[in-house]
Amino acid sequence: MQRTLSDMKDKTLVIGLGNPILADDAAGIWVAREIVNREGLLPNVDVVEACASGLDLLDLMEGYKSVIIADAIKTAETKIGAIYELTLEELGDISYSGNHQDLNLRTTIDLGHRLGYAMPEQIAIYGIGIVDNYTYSEKLSKEVKEAVQVLAARIIETLAENAGEHLKSVVNLSRLW
């Protein structure tokens, strides 16, 4: 049974996306781990690591008022270790997996609304620029490792600023650090 908007948890979910054995592709997962390892995580915040995309994300996000997504991003323009704040529109047709049959994030969220899922009111999306998402390794490059620390601190700061409430906004979109 699907939940309605009135059933939504007054909570924020932080999702760290990535593949933990593909070098820098694990950036989002490492952001989630860094947030959990820091002191003072707020009681209204859940943090999960996910090697998921498309429809798998619907079940994770359903019922939360706010969701923060951290993931690796690789395009012709991204710089390794740069942190990007994105909107769903800016994501365009970027898919989060190598499976061409998977839905991109924007389509997934739209489908969730159409199917009656209790989708988040606010979604903040952060990407860490990467170059290597093919090497089998559980280690991050120096640049991405540093970006993980910075992004985790930024997300914790955002959560602290909005303690007791859901995110007030999706921050200053399209900003590049």
ABEGO torsion letter per residue (X at the ends): XBBBAAABBBBBBBBBBEBAABEAAAAAAAAAAAAAABBGBBAABBBBBBBBBEAAAAAAABGBABBBBBBBBBBAABBBGBBBBBBAAAAEABBABABAABBBAAAAAAAAAAAGBBBBABBBBBBBBBABAABBBABBBAAAAAAAAAAAAAAAAAAAAABGBBBABAEBBGBBX
